[in-house]
Amino acid sequence: MEAKNNKKTIWAWCMFDWANQSYNIVITSTIFPAYFVEVTKFNSKNTQMVTFLGHRYVNTVLSNYILGLSYLVVAAILPILTSIADYRGNKKSYLQLFTWLGSLACAGLFFFKPGTGLEIPMLCFGLASIGYCGGFVFYNSYLPQIATPDRQDAVSAKGFIYGYVGSIVVQVLCFIVVLEPNWFGITDDWLPARISFLMVFVWWIGFSIIPFRMLPKGQPNAGKHSYNVLTGGFKELAKVFGKVRKMPLLKRFLVSFFLYSVGVQTIMLAAANFAAKELHMPDAALISIVLIIQVVAVPGALIASKSSEKFGNVRTLVGLVAIWSAICLYAYFITNSTQFYVAAVIIGIVMGGVQSLSRSTYSKYLPENIPDTASYFSFYDVTEKLSIVVGLFCFGFVEAVTNEMRDSTLALDCFFVLGLIMLIVLMFKENKLRKQRVEVEA
């Protein structure tokens, strides 16, 4: 087994975040959402209603439902795949599989243009999401394998920082093509955005070659067996689930993580649509806002890592989720772009902190030197994906019923409050167990 805290291995691991965040910023946050709204409005003669598989939807509600469905698919298949990956010791193969799926689907979006139906583009949109999310669970599962517990907060933060910086670079490159197409002799108004989708494909798969080559393959965790791989996967999953149920801190953390992730992930995915529809902000402003969020997320991740060293992971998370809850409530009252810029800066800072610290906190609660890290991290990632499903469908449903996207922010804030309460309960439980251990040792 490769030694932990190896600098080259950690760098290669971080480069996967550098690569795949191109999807996150271009496809889910900036260029594709704006392009999707414009194309659907053009196709439906300047209305927000679209037809998909014979049914009528508000355009942004449809995109939220497709995203939610993709996360639901991931939540359904990943526990099986991660169990098989640990069982056979081939999680890198699944990392490669999902990365190719997601990046190729982004390339497929190049063919989405005015006059085309929505079925194929939405399929590519959903598959890109599945590829991104599916790869991330196997990527996350490397954390306890490559870093010791005392280094996991810093390594987790470093991974997110690489992702934020990489996303800024690729966004600027796409930004140049979209805003200055005449520099490249482009006269088709729809072509620059479509080119950016191809750029995501090249960036994502190109830089992923580094972790594909340098990350360890993993080792089988099965021994001899007389049953097929699928059965073995279910049996491994059942074993891990039984272990998780006996870990009081890990179990409580997963509950709180699910609740506050409903709000965190949905806000990150819906922020651009909120600014466009509720505040009527232009595309250039939306892209600049997302860039601001990514830039300030870098110090946010560093601050959270340092804070966890001084105050502990759970106490730091309590503070971060409390800020998220306040911002979510504040979003309901936003009426102009200046207020939204203020919210974006704060969201960026707490986003970087809560993402990196959540991952490392979960990793710290796992038993040391376990071989089945992918199976354990499947619970973490399935929890996150299910929270996104709940958040997106809740967000879309409230908007569909009230015709006001800002009403959806109040619904999300309820999840933040519940998650905050569960974190506080976890904090007290952790302190109690710590005191008990001290008394026993004394």
MOTAJO-V466225 format. One record per residue. N is the residue number from 1. RES is the residue in one letter. PHI is phi in degrees with one decimal (* if undefined). OMEGA is omega in whole degrees, 0 to 359 (999 if undefined). D_FIRST is the distance of its C-alpha to the first C-alpha in whole Angstrom. Layout:
n={N & N}
res={RES & RES}
phi={PHI & PHI}
omega={OMEGA & OMEGA}
d_first={D_FIRST & D_FIRST}
//
This chain:
n={1 & 2 & 3 & 4 & 5 & 6 & 7 & 8 & 9 & 10 & 11 & 12 & 13 & 14 & 15 & 16 & 17 & 18 & 19 & 20 & 21 & 22 & 23 & 24 & 25 & 26 & 27 & 28 & 29 & 30 & 31 & 32 & 33 & 34 & 35 & 36 & 37 & 38 & 39 & 40 & 41 & 42 & 43 & 44 & 45 & 46 & 47 & 48 & 49 & 50 & 51 & 52 & 53 & 54 & 55 & 56 & 57 & 58 & 59 & 60 & 61 & 62 & 63 & 64 & 65 & 66 & 67 & 68 & 69 & 70 & 71 & 72 & 73 & 74 & 75 & 76 & 77 & 78 & 79 & 80 & 81 & 82 & 83 & 84 & 85 & 86 & 87 & 88 & 89 & 90 & 91 & 92 & 93 & 94 & 95 & 96 & 97 & 98 & 99 & 100 & 101 & 102 & 103 & 104 & 105 & 106 & 107 & 108 & 109 & 110 & 111 & 112 & 113 & 114 & 115 & 116 & 117 & 118 & 119 & 120 & 121 & 122 & 123 & 124 & 125 & 126 & 127 & 128 & 129 & 130 & 131 & 132 & 133 & 134 & 135 & 136 & 137 & 138 & 139 & 140 & 141 & 142 & 143 & 144 & 145 & 146 & 147 & 148 & 149 & 150 & 151 & 152 & 153 & 154 & 155 & 156 & 157 & 158 & 159 & 160 & 161 & 162 & 163 & 164 & 165 & 166 & 167 & 168 & 169 & 170 & 171 & 172 & 173 & 174 & 175 & 176 & 177 & 178 & 179 & 180 & 181 & 182 & 183 & 184 & 185 & 186 & 187 & 188 & 189 & 190 & 191 & 192 & 193 & 194 & 195 & 196 & 197 & 198 & 199 & 200 & 201 & 202 & 203 & 204 & 205 & 206 & 207 & 208 & 209 & 210 & 211 & 212 & 213 & 214 & 215 & 216 & 217 & 218 & 219 & 220 & 221 & 222 & 223 & 224 & 225 & 226 & 227 & 228 & 229 & 230 & 231 & 232 & 233 & 234 & 235 & 236 & 237 & 238 & 239 & 240 & 241 & 242 & 243 & 244 & 245 & 246 & 247 & 248 & 249 & 250 & 251 & 252 & 253 & 254 & 255 & 256 & 257 & 258 & 259 & 260 & 261 & 262 & 263 & 264 & 265 & 266 & 267 & 268 & 269 & 270 & 271 & 272 & 273 & 274 & 275 & 276 & 277 & 278 & 279 & 280 & 281 & 282 & 283 & 284 & 285 & 286 & 287 & 288 & 289 & 290 & 291 & 292 & 293 & 294 & 295 & 296 & 297 & 298 & 299 & 300 & 301 & 302 & 303 & 304 & 305 & 306 & 307 & 308 & 309 & 310 & 311 & 312 & 313 & 314 & 315 & 316 & 317 & 318 & 319 & 320 & 321 & 322 & 323 & 324 & 325 & 326 & 327 & 328 & 329 & 330 & 331 & 332 & 333 & 334 & 335 & 336 & 337 & 338 & 339 & 340 & 341 & 342 & 343 & 344 & 345 & 346 & 347 & 348 & 349 & 350 & 351 & 352 & 353 & 354 & 355 & 356 & 357 & 358 & 359 & 360 & 361 & 362 & 363 & 364 & 365 & 366 & 367 & 368 & 369 & 370 & 371 & 372 & 373 & 374 & 375 & 376 & 377 & 378 & 379 & 380 & 381 & 382 & 383 & 384 & 385 & 386 & 387 & 388 & 389 & 390 & 391 & 392 & 393 & 394 & 395 & 396 & 397 & 398 & 399 & 400 & 401 & 402 & 403 & 404 & 405 & 406 & 407 & 408 & 409 & 410 & 411 & 412 & 413 & 414 & 415 & 416 & 417 & 418 & 419 & 420 & 421 & 422 & 423 & 424 & 425 & 426 & 427 & 428 & 429 & 430 & 431 & 432 & 433 & 434 & 435 & 436 & 437 & 438 & 439 & 440 & 441 & 442}
res={M & E & A & K & N & N & K & K & T & I & W & A & W & C & M & F & D & W & A & N & Q & S & Y & N & I & V & I & T & S & T & I & F & P & A & Y & F & V & E & V & T & K & F & N & S & K & N & T & Q & M & V & T & F & L & G & H & R & Y & V & N & T & V & L & S & N & Y & I & L & G & L & S & Y & L & V & V & A & A & I & L & P & I & L & T & S & I & A & D & Y & R & G & N & K & K & S & Y & L & Q & L & F & T & W & L & G & S & L & A & C & A & G & L & F & F & F & K & P & G & T & G & L & E & I & P & M & L & C & F & G & L & A & S & I & G & Y & C & G & G & F & V & F & Y & N & S & Y & L & P & Q & I & A & T & P & D & R & Q & D & A & V & S & A & K & G & F & I & Y & G & Y & V & G & S & I & V & V & Q & V & L & C & F & I & V & V & L & E & P & N & W & F & G & I & T & D & D & W & L & P & A & R & I & S & F & L & M & V & F & V & W & W & I & G & F & S & I & I & P & F & R & M & L & P & K & G & Q & P & N & A & G & K & H & S & Y & N & V & L & T & G & G & F & K & E & L & A & K & V & F & G & K & V & R & K & M & P & L & L & K & R & F & L & V & S & F & F & L & Y & S & V & G & V & Q & T & I & M & L & A & A & A & N & F & A & A & K & E & L & H & M & P & D & A & A & L & I & S & I & V & L & I & I & Q & V & V & A & V & P & G & A & L & I & A & S & K & S & S & E & K & F & G & N & V & R & T & L & V & G & L & V & A & I & W & S & A & I & C & L & Y & A & Y & F & I & T & N & S & T & Q & F & Y & V & A & A & V & I & I & G & I & V & M & G & G & V & Q & S & L & S & R & S & T & Y & S & K & Y & L & P & E & N & I & P & D & T & A & S & Y & F & S & F & Y & D & V & T & E & K & L & S & I & V & V & G & L & F & C & F & G & F & V & E & A & V & T & N & E & M & R & D & S & T & L & A & L & D & C & F & F & V & L & G & L & I & M & L & I & V & L & M & F & K & E & N & K & L & R & K & Q & R & V & E & V & E & A}
phi={* & -67.0 & -64.1 & -80.3 & 65.9 & -74.0 & -63.0 & -67.3 & -65.4 & -64.2 & -61.5 & -62.4 & -62.5 & -64.3 & -67.2 & -67.7 & -64.8 & -55.6 & -75.9 & -81.4 & -71.6 & -61.6 & -62.5 & -61.2 & -83.3 & -84.0 & -86.8 & -98.3 & -113.1 & -127.7 & -68.0 & -64.8 & -56.3 & -66.8 & -63.0 & -60.4 & -62.5 & -66.7 & -65.7 & -66.8 & -66.7 & -64.6 & -67.3 & -101.8 & 57.9 & 68.2 & -113.2 & -92.3 & -88.4 & -129.8 & -109.2 & -139.9 & 53.0 & 83.2 & -116.7 & -101.6 & -138.5 & -68.0 & -54.7 & -70.8 & -65.4 & -61.6 & -64.1 & -65.5 & -66.8 & -64.5 & -61.0 & -60.1 & -64.5 & -64.4 & -66.8 & -66.8 & -61.3 & -61.5 & -62.0 & -78.2 & -96.8 & -65.7 & -56.6 & -70.1 & -66.0 & -69.0 & -64.2 & -65.6 & -61.9 & -68.0 & -61.7 & -103.1 & 71.9 & -127.7 & -66.8 & -64.2 & -62.7 & -70.7 & -57.5 & -68.1 & -58.4 & -69.8 & -65.9 & -64.8 & -59.6 & -66.0 & -69.1 & -66.0 & -64.8 & -62.7 & -61.9 & -64.7 & -67.1 & -58.4 & -88.0 & -84.7 & -148.8 & -54.9 & 97.2 & -89.3 & -71.2 & -92.1 & -62.4 & -67.2 & -58.2 & -70.2 & -64.6 & -63.1 & -59.5 & -68.8 & -66.7 & -62.1 & -66.0 & -63.5 & -63.1 & -63.1 & -68.8 & -64.2 & -66.7 & -66.0 & -66.3 & -73.2 & -62.7 & -59.4 & -67.0 & -76.4 & -55.2 & -68.8 & -83.4 & -107.3 & -138.4 & -73.3 & -53.5 & -71.8 & -108.1 & -68.2 & -60.5 & -67.4 & -68.0 & -60.9 & -63.1 & -63.2 & -61.0 & -65.5 & -62.7 & -57.7 & -63.5 & -63.9 & -65.9 & -60.5 & -66.5 & -64.7 & -62.7 & -68.5 & -66.5 & -62.7 & -61.3 & -67.7 & -59.1 & -63.8 & -65.4 & -72.0 & -90.2 & -127.7 & -65.0 & -64.9 & -61.5 & -111.4 & 72.5 & -90.3 & -111.1 & -77.7 & -62.7 & -89.9 & -71.3 & -56.4 & -63.1 & -65.9 & -63.4 & -62.6 & -67.8 & -67.7 & -63.9 & -62.7 & -56.9 & -64.5 & -64.2 & -62.8 & -74.1 & -63.5 & -77.2 & -68.9 & -60.6 & -62.6 & -64.8 & -58.7 & -84.2 & -104.7 & -73.9 & -65.0 & -76.1 & 97.9 & -125.7 & -60.5 & -130.4 & -136.2 & 73.5 & -77.4 & -149.6 & -121.1 & -119.8 & -73.0 & -62.7 & -63.5 & -63.5 & -60.8 & -61.6 & -64.8 & -67.3 & -63.7 & -62.0 & -63.2 & -63.4 & -66.3 & -60.6 & -63.7 & -69.6 & -61.3 & -62.4 & -94.3 & -109.0 & -60.4 & -71.6 & -62.0 & -64.0 & -67.9 & -63.8 & -60.9 & -65.2 & -65.6 & -60.6 & -59.5 & -65.9 & -76.8 & -69.4 & -54.2 & -75.9 & -59.6 & -67.5 & -69.0 & -61.7 & -63.7 & -81.6 & -103.0 & -59.5 & -65.4 & -64.4 & -62.7 & -64.8 & -71.8 & -86.9 & -85.8 & -110.5 & 55.9 & -81.1 & -70.0 & -57.9 & -61.0 & -67.0 & -63.1 & -65.0 & -64.8 & -64.5 & -64.2 & -62.4 & -60.0 & -59.7 & -66.6 & -66.5 & -75.0 & -67.2 & -62.5 & -64.5 & -60.4 & -65.6 & -66.2 & -62.6 & -63.1 & -63.4 & -67.8 & -64.0 & -65.2 & -65.5 & -89.7 & -109.0 & 96.2 & -65.0 & -67.0 & -63.2 & -65.2 & -63.1 & -57.7 & -63.5 & -65.7 & -68.1 & -61.8 & -66.9 & -57.5 & -61.5 & -65.3 & -66.6 & -62.8 & -66.7 & -61.3 & -60.1 & -61.7 & -98.5 & -67.1 & -127.3 & -143.7 & -67.2 & -60.9 & -63.0 & -68.8 & -61.0 & -60.7 & -62.5 & -63.2 & -63.1 & -66.2 & -59.9 & -60.0 & -64.1 & -76.8 & -63.6 & -59.0 & -70.3 & -71.0 & -69.4 & -67.1 & -74.6 & -62.1 & -64.6 & -73.0 & -63.9 & -61.5 & -60.7 & -68.6 & -78.0 & -78.8 & -61.7 & -72.8 & 60.1 & -79.8 & -81.8 & -96.4 & -67.9 & -65.0 & -63.8 & -64.4 & -73.7 & -64.2 & -66.5 & -63.6 & -72.6 & -64.8 & -59.0 & -65.0 & -66.1 & -64.4 & -65.2 & -67.9 & -58.7 & -61.1 & -64.3 & -66.9 & -68.7 & -64.4 & -61.3 & -67.6 & -65.4 & -62.4 & -64.0 & -64.9 & -78.0 & -98.1 & 61.9 & -131.4 & -64.4 & -66.7 & -63.2 & -65.5 & -66.3 & -67.2 & -63.8 & -64.5 & -63.5 & -61.3 & -68.0 & -60.5 & -63.3 & -65.5 & -63.9 & -63.7 & -61.8 & -67.3 & -65.5 & -64.1 & -61.3 & -61.8 & -60.7 & -66.3 & -65.3 & -63.8 & -62.9 & -64.9 & -65.8 & -64.8 & -64.7 & -63.5 & -65.5 & -63.9 & -64.5 & -65.9 & -66.9 & -72.4}
omega={183 & 181 & 179 & 179 & 175 & 187 & 181 & 179 & 179 & 178 & 180 & 178 & 179 & 181 & 175 & 175 & 177 & 184 & 192 & 178 & 173 & 175 & 188 & 185 & 184 & 187 & 183 & 189 & 189 & 194 & 182 & 178 & 179 & 179 & 180 & 179 & 182 & 180 & 181 & 176 & 178 & 182 & 183 & 177 & 172 & 171 & 182 & 183 & 178 & 177 & 181 & 182 & 176 & 180 & 181 & 180 & 163 & 188 & 181 & 176 & 178 & 181 & 177 & 179 & 178 & 177 & 180 & 179 & 180 & 178 & 178 & 177 & 179 & 180 & 182 & 187 & 186 & 178 & 179 & 183 & 180 & 176 & 178 & 180 & 176 & 182 & 183 & 180 & 184 & 183 & 177 & 178 & 178 & 175 & 179 & 182 & 182 & 178 & 177 & 179 & 183 & 183 & 178 & 177 & 175 & 177 & 179 & 179 & 177 & 184 & 177 & 182 & 181 & 179 & 178 & 176 & 183 & 188 & 181 & 178 & 180 & 174 & 177 & 179 & 179 & 180 & 176 & 178 & 179 & 179 & 179 & 183 & 180 & 179 & 186 & 182 & 179 & 174 & 180 & 185 & 177 & 187 & 179 & 180 & 185 & 183 & 175 & 184 & 181 & 180 & 189 & 177 & 182 & 180 & 178 & 178 & 180 & 178 & 179 & 179 & 176 & 180 & 180 & 181 & 178 & 180 & 178 & 181 & 182 & 178 & 178 & 179 & 178 & 180 & 180 & 181 & 184 & 185 & 181 & 182 & 181 & 176 & 185 & 178 & 181 & 180 & 178 & 183 & 183 & 186 & 183 & 179 & 180 & 176 & 179 & 178 & 175 & 179 & 176 & 178 & 183 & 181 & 185 & 184 & 182 & 181 & 177 & 179 & 180 & 177 & 177 & 182 & 193 & 181 & 178 & 183 & 188 & 182 & 181 & 180 & 185 & 188 & 181 & 180 & 180 & 180 & 185 & 186 & 182 & 178 & 178 & 178 & 178 & 180 & 177 & 179 & 180 & 179 & 180 & 179 & 178 & 178 & 180 & 181 & 182 & 179 & 188 & 181 & 180 & 181 & 179 & 179 & 180 & 178 & 181 & 179 & 178 & 186 & 182 & 176 & 175 & 180 & 185 & 186 & 182 & 178 & 180 & 182 & 187 & 186 & 182 & 179 & 179 & 181 & 182 & 187 & 184 & 184 & 178 & 179 & 181 & 183 & 182 & 179 & 180 & 179 & 180 & 179 & 180 & 176 & 178 & 179 & 181 & 181 & 183 & 176 & 180 & 176 & 178 & 178 & 179 & 180 & 179 & 179 & 178 & 180 & 180 & 177 & 184 & 187 & 183 & 184 & 186 & 179 & 177 & 178 & 177 & 179 & 181 & 181 & 176 & 177 & 177 & 181 & 180 & 180 & 179 & 177 & 179 & 182 & 180 & 185 & 180 & 181 & 181 & 185 & 180 & 179 & 180 & 176 & 178 & 179 & 182 & 179 & 181 & 178 & 180 & 181 & 183 & 177 & 179 & 181 & 187 & 180 & 183 & 184 & 177 & 181 & 182 & 177 & 178 & 181 & 181 & 180 & 180 & 174 & 182 & 174 & 176 & 180 & 186 & 183 & 180 & 179 & 178 & 181 & 175 & 178 & 178 & 184 & 176 & 176 & 179 & 182 & 177 & 178 & 178 & 177 & 180 & 183 & 182 & 179 & 176 & 180 & 181 & 181 & 179 & 178 & 181 & 182 & 187 & 185 & 178 & 181 & 182 & 176 & 180 & 181 & 178 & 178 & 179 & 183 & 177 & 179 & 177 & 181 & 179 & 177 & 178 & 179 & 181 & 176 & 178 & 176 & 178 & 181 & 179 & 179 & 179 & 178 & 180 & 179 & 179 & 178 & 179 & 178 & 179 & 180 & 179 & 180 & 179 & 999}
d_first={0 & 4 & 6 & 9 & 13 & 12 & 16 & 15 & 13 & 15 & 18 & 17 & 16 & 20 & 21 & 21 & 23 & 26 & 26 & 27 & 29 & 32 & 32 & 33 & 35 & 37 & 37 & 37 & 39 & 41 & 42 & 42 & 43 & 46 & 47 & 47 & 49 & 52 & 51 & 52 & 55 & 56 & 56 & 58 & 60 & 59 & 58 & 55 & 55 & 53 & 53 & 50 & 50 & 54 & 53 & 54 & 52 & 52 & 50 & 47 & 47 & 46 & 43 & 42 & 42 & 41 & 38 & 38 & 38 & 35 & 33 & 34 & 33 & 29 & 30 & 31 & 28 & 25 & 24 & 24 & 22 & 19 & 20 & 20 & 17 & 14 & 16 & 15 & 12 & 14 & 15 & 15 & 18 & 20 & 19 & 21 & 24 & 25 & 25 & 27 & 29 & 30 & 31 & 33 & 35 & 36 & 37 & 39 & 41 & 42 & 45 & 46 & 49 & 53 & 54 & 51 & 51 & 48 & 46 & 44 & 43 & 42 & 40 & 38 & 38 & 36 & 34 & 33 & 32 & 30 & 28 & 28 & 27 & 25 & 22 & 22 & 21 & 18 & 18 & 18 & 15 & 13 & 14 & 13 & 9 & 10 & 13 & 14 & 17 & 19 & 18 & 18 & 22 & 22 & 19 & 21 & 24 & 23 & 22 & 25 & 27 & 26 & 27 & 30 & 31 & 30 & 32 & 35 & 35 & 35 & 38 & 40 & 40 & 41 & 43 & 45 & 45 & 47 & 49 & 50 & 50 & 53 & 51 & 50 & 53 & 52 & 55 & 54 & 53 & 51 & 49 & 47 & 45 & 44 & 43 & 40 & 39 & 38 & 37 & 34 & 33 & 32 & 31 & 28 & 27 & 27 & 25 & 23 & 22 & 20 & 17 & 17 & 17 & 14 & 12 & 9 & 10 & 8 & 8 & 12 & 13 & 16 & 17 & 20 & 23 & 26 & 27 & 26 & 24 & 26 & 27 & 23 & 23 & 26 & 24 & 21 & 23 & 25 & 23 & 21 & 25 & 26 & 23 & 25 & 28 & 27 & 26 & 29 & 28 & 26 & 29 & 31 & 29 & 29 & 33 & 33 & 31 & 33 & 36 & 36 & 34 & 37 & 38 & 36 & 35 & 38 & 40 & 37 & 38 & 42 & 43 & 44 & 46 & 48 & 49 & 50 & 52 & 53 & 54 & 54 & 52 & 52 & 49 & 49 & 49 & 46 & 44 & 44 & 44 & 40 & 39 & 41 & 38 & 35 & 36 & 37 & 34 & 32 & 33 & 33 & 29 & 30 & 32 & 30 & 27 & 30 & 32 & 29 & 28 & 32 & 33 & 30 & 28 & 31 & 34 & 33 & 33 & 36 & 38 & 36 & 37 & 40 & 41 & 40 & 42 & 45 & 44 & 45 & 48 & 49 & 48 & 51 & 54 & 53 & 56 & 55 & 52 & 52 & 51 & 49 & 47 & 47 & 45 & 43 & 42 & 41 & 39 & 37 & 36 & 36 & 34 & 31 & 31 & 31 & 28 & 25 & 26 & 26 & 23 & 21 & 23 & 22 & 19 & 20 & 21 & 18 & 17 & 14 & 10 & 12 & 10 & 13 & 14 & 16 & 18 & 19 & 19 & 22 & 24 & 24 & 25 & 27 & 29 & 29 & 30 & 33 & 34 & 35 & 37 & 39 & 39 & 40 & 43 & 44 & 45 & 46 & 48 & 50 & 51 & 52 & 54 & 56 & 56 & 54 & 51 & 51 & 52 & 48 & 47 & 48 & 47 & 43 & 44 & 45 & 41 & 40 & 42 & 41 & 37 & 39 & 40 & 37 & 35 & 38 & 37 & 34 & 34 & 37 & 34 & 32 & 34 & 35 & 32 & 31 & 35 & 34 & 31 & 33 & 36 & 34 & 32 & 36}
//
